[in-house]
Each structure stands twice: as structure tokens, then as C-alpha cells.
């Protein structure tokens, strides 16, 4: 999934869209979800929550969220927390503004290259969670 997410990010998809599109291509969710991820790009347009983090959490929610079997959503919240802890162990924060603070031009190729790290790491963490949780 990491390679797909990076491929899409380098092709011009946003960080959130790249994660969601990679998960869709792997068959975890519907490709229609990619459009939902668009509004989470660039930290929801205001550089708040990292879009790659948001995209990953969308996949966790879509796959493990509240449903007829898990009526209280405990599984999704536990996996969301697991993801968060693994991401912040490396990056300390999930705020797009902080994660990209060294770049004065948010739209620069240098900042985008920097963000490939977050896309890659989010995809790796998500893949690890899915490999553990999804019984094929």
C-alpha cells in the first residue's frame, strides 16, 4: 500500500486522497471514498490535521467503525488510537502546520517532497494494522 500511496501523491493526489485511493485500490474500501478525502487535503484546507493522518483514520473508521456487529465502535477507536500512537511516536504531532513548519511556501515542491514521509509512514502503519485485523 505504501508504494501505491506514494505513487498517487507524486501524481498530484493530495495526502489524504493518496492514502484513501491506495486503500481503495487494494480493495479495502470503495473508490468513491476518494472524493470524501479531498476536503481533508492540506490539513482540511487550513493546515490543521495532517491529511495523511486524516485519510488513514477515514480508512480505519470505514472498515471498523460502528456497525451492527460493533455497536459501540470500540474496535475503530482502539485502532485509531493505535495508529495515532505509532505516528506520534515518530512525528510527535499530527498538525499539518507543525509538520510542515520549515517551509514558507506550502505549495512548494520541497514541502510536497517533505510530506511524502508522512504519506509513506501513514500507509505503512495502516497496512500493518490491516494485515493484523483483516482476515483474508
C-alpha positions as CSV (number, residue, x, y, z in Angstrom):
1,X,0.0,0.0,0.0
2,X,2.9,2.4,0.7
3,X,4.1,2.3,-2.9
4,X,0.6,3.0,-4.2
5,X,0.0,5.9,-1.8
6,X,3.4,7.4,-2.8
7,X,2.7,6.9,-6.5
8,X,-0.7,8.7,-6.2
9,X,0.8,11.5,-4.1
10,X,3.6,12.1,-6.6
11,X,1.0,12.1,-9.4
12,X,-0.8,15.0,-7.8
13,X,-3.3,13.5,-5.4
14,X,-3.4,15.1,-2.0
15,X,-2.0,13.4,1.1
16,X,-5.5,12.3,2.3
17,X,-6.6,11.2,-1.2
18,X,-3.4,9.2,-1.7
19,X,-4.0,7.1,1.4
20,X,-7.7,6.5,0.6
21,X,-7.0,5.8,-3.1
22,X,-4.3,3.2,-2.2
23,X,-6.7,1.5,0.2
24,X,-9.4,1.5,-2.4
25,X,-7.1,0.0,-5.0
26,X,-6.2,-2.7,-2.5
27,X,-9.9,-3.5,-2.2
28,X,-10.4,-2.4,1.4
29,X,-13.0,0.3,0.6
30,X,-14.9,1.7,-2.3
31,X,-13.1,4.1,-4.7
32,X,-15.9,6.5,-4.2
33,X,-14.4,7.4,-0.8
34,X,-11.5,9.2,-2.6
35,X,-13.8,12.2,-3.1
36,X,-14.6,12.3,0.6
37,X,-10.9,12.6,1.4
38,X,-10.5,15.7,-0.8
39,X,-11.7,18.1,1.9
40,X,-9.1,16.8,4.3
41,X,-6.2,17.8,2.0
42,X,-3.7,20.3,3.3
43,X,-4.9,19.9,6.8
44,X,-8.6,20.5,5.9
45,X,-7.6,23.5,3.8
46,X,-6.2,25.4,6.9
47,X,-3.2,23.2,7.7
48,X,-4.7,21.7,10.8
49,X,-4.8,17.9,10.9
50,X,-2.3,16.2,8.6
51,X,-4.3,14.9,5.6
52,X,-2.4,11.6,5.5
53,X,-3.4,11.1,9.2
54,X,-7.0,12.1,8.4
55,X,-7.1,9.7,5.4
56,X,-5.7,6.8,7.5
57,X,-8.3,7.5,10.2
58,X,-11.1,7.5,7.5
59,X,-10.0,4.0,6.4
60,X,-10.0,2.7,9.9
61,X,-13.4,4.2,10.5
62,X,-14.8,2.9,7.2
63,X,-13.5,-0.6,7.9
64,X,-14.0,-0.9,11.7
65,X,-16.5,1.8,12.6
66,X,-19.8,1.4,14.4
67,X,-21.9,-1.2,12.7
68,X,-24.4,-4.0,13.6
69,X,-21.6,-6.1,15.0
70,X,-19.6,-3.5,16.9
71,X,-22.5,-1.3,18.1
72,X,-20.3,1.0,20.2
73,X,-17.3,1.4,17.8
74,X,-14.7,0.3,20.3
75,X,-12.7,-1.5,17.6
76,X,-12.4,1.6,15.5
77,X,-11.4,3.8,18.4
78,X,-8.8,1.3,19.6
79,X,-7.3,1.1,16.2
80,X,-7.4,4.9,15.7
81,X,-5.5,5.2,19.0
82,X,-3.0,2.6,18.0
83,X,-2.4,4.4,14.7
84,X,-2.1,7.8,16.5
85,X,0.4,6.4,19.0
86,X,2.6,4.9,16.3
87,X,2.5,8.1,14.2
88,X,3.2,10.5,17.1
89,X,6.0,8.2,18.3
90,X,7.9,9.4,15.3
91,X,6.5,12.8,14.5
92,X,5.2,14.0,18.0
93,X,2.3,15.8,16.5
94,X,-0.5,15.4,13.8
95,X,-0.8,19.1,12.9
96,X,0.0,19.8,9.3
97,X,1.1,23.3,10.2
98,X,3.7,22.0,12.6
99,X,4.8,19.0,10.5
100,X,5.5,21.4,7.6
101,X,6.7,24.4,9.6
102,X,10.1,24.6,7.9
103,X,8.5,25.6,4.5
104,X,7.4,29.1,3.9
105,X,5.6,28.2,0.7
106,X,3.1,25.5,1.4
107,X,2.7,24.8,-2.3
108,X,6.5,24.4,-2.9
109,X,7.8,21.2,-4.4
110,X,10.2,20.9,-1.4
111,X,7.3,20.9,1.1
112,X,5.5,18.3,-1.0
113,X,8.6,16.1,-1.1
114,X,8.8,16.5,2.7
115,X,5.2,15.3,3.0
116,X,6.0,12.1,1.2
117,X,7.4,11.0,4.5
118,X,4.1,11.3,6.3
119,X,2.2,9.6,3.4
120,X,4.7,6.8,3.4
121,X,4.6,6.3,7.2
122,X,0.8,6.5,7.4
123,X,0.4,3.9,4.7
124,X,2.9,1.6,6.4
125,X,1.2,1.9,9.8
126,X,-2.2,1.4,8.2
127,X,-1.0,-1.6,6.2
128,X,0.4,-3.1,9.4
129,X,-2.9,-2.6,11.2
130,X,-4.9,-4.1,8.3
131,X,-2.6,-7.1,8.0
132,X,-3.3,-7.9,11.7
133,X,-7.0,-7.1,11.7
134,X,-8.3,-8.2,8.3
135,X,-8.6,-12.0,7.9
136,X,-8.5,-12.8,4.2
